[in-house]
Amino acid sequence: MQALQKPANPRRRVKQQFFGLRGYMSHSLELIVDGYIRLRDRDALEGLLAHRRQLLRQLVSVTGIDPGHTIAQVNQEITVIEAALATLAPE
């Protein structure tokens, strides 16, 4: 007997499109971006993107330690946020 399959969830498709890139991206940021996509909150995504870009600028100027792993993570997060913004129609 064949098991019943659930119908495809459209939100899952969106999550796979963006979060397949995530690699080391934190689960909390994944949930935040997913929520903003569902709410179609472009302003919140743009604010999140601005914050991550500021964080990246600060990390690049750090001396005395190697922030390479963190820089890579923030770059991945920026890519995901930009992809999410691309799905929302510009205001």
N, CA, C and O of each residue as an XYZ file, in Angstrom:
364
protein
N       0.834     -1.169      0.000
C       0.000      0.000      0.000
C       0.888      1.245      0.000
O       1.862      1.332      0.749
N       0.538      2.189     -0.840
C       1.349      3.400     -0.986
C       0.905      4.445      0.036
O      -0.292      4.658      0.233
N       1.857      5.084      0.675
C       1.555      6.102      1.683
C       1.007      7.355      1.010
O       1.410      7.711     -0.098
N       0.096      8.003      1.687
C      -0.448      9.261      1.171
C       0.614     10.348      1.273
O       1.335     10.449      2.266
N       0.692     11.149      0.233
C       1.661     12.245      0.240
C       0.926     13.545      0.522
O      -0.179     13.775      0.032
N       1.556     14.375      1.309
C       0.982     15.684      1.592
C       1.116     16.560      0.352
O       2.078     16.413     -0.403
N       0.163     17.474      0.128
C       0.312     18.403     -0.991
C       1.511     19.318     -0.758
O       1.889     19.601      0.378
N       2.090     19.764     -1.848
C       3.272     20.630     -1.755
C       2.914     21.925     -1.043
O       1.882     22.538     -1.315
N       3.771     22.322     -0.143
C       3.584     23.555      0.603
C       4.326     24.672     -0.119
O       5.547     24.602     -0.259
N       3.609     25.713     -0.586
C       4.293     26.789     -1.328
C       5.343     27.520     -0.500
O       6.352     27.972     -1.041
N       5.115     27.640      0.824
C       6.124     28.283      1.678
C       7.401     27.472      1.712
O       8.497     28.028      1.771
N       7.261     26.150      1.675
C       8.442     25.293      1.692
C       9.281     25.514      0.441
O      10.510     25.495      0.507
N       8.621     25.727     -0.711
C       9.359     25.991     -1.951
C      10.175     27.265     -1.818
O      11.337     27.315     -2.221
N       9.554     28.307     -1.244
C      10.266     29.575     -1.049
C      11.441     29.364     -0.110
O      12.538     29.860     -0.366
N      11.217     28.627      0.984
C      12.297     28.382      1.936
C      13.439     27.621      1.277
O      14.606     27.941      1.502
N      13.118     26.619      0.466
C      14.168     25.854     -0.191
C      14.947     26.730     -1.158
O      16.163     26.589     -1.292
N      14.246     27.637     -1.833
C      14.917     28.516     -2.799
C      15.961     29.386     -2.106
O      17.074     29.535     -2.610
N      15.612     29.965     -0.949
C      16.535     30.872     -0.278
C      17.468     30.166      0.674
O      18.662     30.464      0.715
N      16.937     29.237      1.436
C      17.704     28.672      2.515
C      18.519     27.470      2.085
O      19.277     26.921      2.885
N      18.378     27.050      0.829
C      19.283     26.044      0.302
C      20.689     26.613      0.221
O      21.674     25.874      0.204
N      20.769     27.945      0.170
C      22.057     28.641      0.113
C      22.675     28.818      1.493
O      23.841     29.198      1.605
N      21.918     28.551      2.531
C      22.265     29.032      3.847
C      23.557     28.493      4.433
O      24.261     29.234      5.118
N      23.896     27.246      4.195
C      25.123     26.726      4.771
C      25.150     26.908      6.271
O      24.535     26.124      6.993
N      25.849     27.923      6.763
C      25.992     28.149      8.191
C      25.056     29.212      8.748
O      25.193     29.614      9.903
N      24.114     29.665      7.944
C      23.215     30.718      8.412
C      22.422     30.237      9.626
O      21.982     29.088      9.680
N      22.249     31.120     10.585
C      21.559     30.736     11.807
C      20.084     30.467     11.541
O      19.467     31.080     10.669
N      19.544     29.547     12.304
C      18.136     29.193     12.158
C      17.251     30.376     12.525
O      16.182     30.552     11.939
N      17.677     31.183     13.476
C      16.869     32.336     13.885
C      16.737     33.341     12.737
O      15.652     33.879     12.518
N      17.811     33.599     12.010
C      17.719     34.522     10.881
C      16.833     33.920      9.789
O      16.074     34.635      9.135
N      16.930     32.625      9.600
C      16.077     31.946      8.629
C      14.605     32.186      8.968
O      13.810     32.492      8.079
N      14.238     32.052     10.230
C      12.855     32.259     10.655
C      12.431     33.714     10.496
O      11.298     33.993     10.106
N      13.328     34.630     10.794
C      13.022     36.056     10.663
C      12.758     36.411      9.200
O      11.757     37.057      8.887
N      13.649     35.994      8.308
C      13.476     36.293      6.881
C      12.202     35.638      6.355
O      11.462     36.255      5.589
N      11.941     34.409      6.753
C      10.725     33.710      6.335
C       9.484     34.479      6.788
O       8.525     34.618      6.028
N       9.503     34.974      8.013
C       8.377     35.755      8.528
C       8.169     37.034      7.744
O       7.035     37.391      7.424
N       9.252     37.727      7.432
C       9.138     38.965      6.656
C       8.637     38.700      5.240
O       7.910     39.518      4.675
N       9.019     37.571      4.668
C       8.510     37.211      3.337
C       7.004     36.984      3.414
O       6.253     37.489      2.579
N       6.563     36.221      4.417
C       5.129     35.946      4.559
C       4.342     37.218      4.798
O       3.231     37.362      4.289
N       4.903     38.150      5.569
C       4.231     39.420      5.844
C       4.395     40.429      4.711
O       3.756     41.481      4.702
N       5.255     40.095      3.763
C       5.589     40.984      2.647
C       6.100     42.333      3.179
O       5.738     43.394      2.670
N       6.939     42.264      4.199
C       7.467     43.446      4.876
C       8.827     43.820      4.297
O       9.878     43.468      4.834
N       8.769     44.537      3.197
C       9.973     44.950      2.490
C      10.853     45.865      3.356
O      12.078     45.743      3.356
N      10.211     46.780      4.091
C      10.976     47.716      4.930
C      11.793     46.983      5.991
O      12.943     47.336      6.253
N      11.199     45.969      6.593
C      11.916     45.208      7.619
C      13.102     44.461      7.005
O      14.180     44.408      7.598
N      12.903     43.885      5.817
C      14.008     43.195      5.143
C      15.125     44.170      4.775
O      16.307     43.850      4.904
N      14.739     45.365      4.315
C      15.757     46.367      3.971
C      16.521     46.817      5.215
O      17.728     47.046      5.149
N      15.833     46.945      6.339
C      16.502     47.287      7.592
C      17.462     46.193      8.036
O      18.571     46.472      8.493
N      17.027     44.953      7.898
C      17.880     43.817      8.239
C      19.115     43.782      7.345
O      20.218     43.501      7.812
N      18.925     44.067      6.067
C      20.041     44.101      5.120
C      21.021     45.222      5.476
O      22.235     45.021      5.447
N      20.497     46.388      5.809
C      21.363     47.517      6.190
C      22.170     47.164      7.443
O      23.352     47.492      7.539
N      21.532     46.504      8.384
C      22.234     46.109      9.606
C      23.360     45.122      9.303
O      24.463     45.258      9.831
N      23.085     44.130      8.456
C      24.108     43.133      8.117
C      25.263     43.779      7.346
O      26.420     43.409      7.545
N      24.962     44.729      6.479
C      26.039     45.417      5.739
C      26.905     46.234      6.687
O      28.125     46.267      6.529
N      26.293     46.895      7.672
C      27.060     47.644      8.669
C      27.931     46.700      9.486
O      29.095     46.996      9.760
N      27.369     45.576      9.870
C      28.126     44.565     10.612
C      29.321     44.080      9.798
O      30.414     43.902     10.336
N      29.109     43.865      8.498
C      30.197     43.420      7.616
C      31.312     44.454      7.557
O      32.490     44.102      7.623
N      30.947     45.737      7.432
C      31.968     46.802      7.415
C      32.783     46.803      8.706
O      33.999     46.990      8.680
N      32.111     46.594      9.826
C      32.822     46.569     11.099
C      33.735     45.347     11.211
O      34.852     45.447     11.719
N      33.261     44.206     10.740
C      34.068     42.984     10.815
C      35.325     43.073      9.962
O      36.384     42.588     10.358
N      35.209     43.689      8.799
C      36.356     43.806      7.897
C      37.460     44.643      8.540
O      38.641     44.425      8.270
N      37.084     45.590      9.384
C      38.096     46.467      9.990
C      38.672     45.918     11.292
O      39.522     46.562     11.906
N      38.227     44.747     11.719
C      38.727     44.150     12.966
C      40.191     43.724     12.795
O      40.577     43.170     11.765
N      40.986     43.996     13.820
C      42.380     43.543     13.816
C      42.630     42.709     15.070
O      41.916     42.834     16.065
N      43.636     41.870     15.009
C      44.021     41.076     16.168
C      43.415     39.684     16.197
O      43.934     38.799     16.877
N      42.328     39.476     15.473
C      41.725     38.147     15.369
C      41.355     37.915     13.903
O      41.362     38.847     13.098
N      41.038     36.685     13.571
C      40.632     36.363     12.208
C      39.110     36.209     12.165
O      38.582     35.178     12.581
N      38.401     37.229     11.665
C      36.941     37.150     11.601
C      36.438     36.501     10.304
O      35.273     36.671      9.945
N      37.295     35.765      9.605
C      36.956     35.209      8.289
C      35.693     34.370      8.274
O      34.871     34.503      7.368
N      35.527     33.494      9.281
C      34.344     32.638      9.336
C      33.076     33.480      9.513
O      32.062     33.230      8.863
N      33.144     34.470     10.392
C      31.992     35.338     10.644
C      31.677     36.186      9.422
O      30.509     36.396      9.096
N      32.703     36.672      8.746
C      32.497     37.447      7.518
C      31.794     36.598      6.466
O      30.888     37.074      5.782
N      32.209     35.347      6.337
C      31.570     34.450      5.377
C      30.103     34.228      5.731
O      29.248     34.197      4.846
N      29.810     34.073      7.016
C      28.431     33.871      7.443
C      27.581     35.102      7.155
O      26.464     34.977      6.654
N      28.092     36.274      7.461
C      27.350     37.505      7.212
C      27.137     37.696      5.707
O      26.070     38.145      5.289
N      28.138     37.361      4.892
C      27.963     37.437      3.441
C      26.850     36.510      2.970
O      26.060     36.887      2.105
N      26.776     35.304      3.528
C      25.687     34.382      3.171
C      24.348     34.953      3.573
O      23.380     34.857      2.817
N      24.276     35.544      4.748
C      23.027     36.136      5.212
C      22.609     37.284      4.310
O      21.423     37.428      4.009
N      23.554     38.101      3.873
C      23.250     39.201      2.960
C      22.704     38.664      1.652
O      21.749     39.222      1.110
N      23.287     37.591      1.130
C      22.813     36.979     -0.117
C      21.377     36.505      0.027
O      20.561     36.711     -0.872
N      21.063     35.877      1.142
C      19.709     35.366      1.371
C      18.712     36.521      1.505
O      17.616     36.458      0.949
N      19.079     37.557      2.224
C      18.185     38.704      2.393
C      17.950     39.389      1.048
O      16.821     39.774      0.742
N      19.003     39.546      0.239
C      18.841     40.149     -1.088
C      17.930     39.304     -1.972
O      17.115     39.847     -2.717
N      18.060     37.981     -1.896
C      17.195     37.093     -2.675
C      15.745     37.225     -2.218
O      14.831     37.210     -3.043
N      15.532     37.353     -0.923
C      14.171     37.534     -0.400
C      13.588     38.853     -0.887
O      12.421     38.911     -1.273
N      14.384     39.902     -0.871
C      13.920     41.199     -1.374
C      13.558     41.141     -2.859
O      12.627     41.809     -3.310
N      14.303     40.341     -3.602
C      14.043     40.239     -5.037
C      12.672     39.611     -5.322
O      12.088     39.850     -6.379
N      12.162     38.815     -4.384
C      10.843     38.204     -4.604
C       9.696     39.150     -4.312
O       8.579     38.937     -4.783
N       9.962     40.196     -3.537
C       8.925     41.158     -3.215
C       8.936     42.279     -4.248
O       9.997     42.789     -4.605
N       7.774     42.655     -4.718
C       7.684     43.731     -5.698
C       8.164     45.029     -5.073
O       7.839     45.314     -3.920
N       8.933     45.823     -5.815
C       9.393     47.095     -5.263
C       8.218     48.028     -4.996
O       7.218     48.018     -5.713
N       8.363     48.826     -3.959
C       7.280     49.762     -3.605
C       7.322     50.999     -4.439
O       6.485     51.886     -4.271
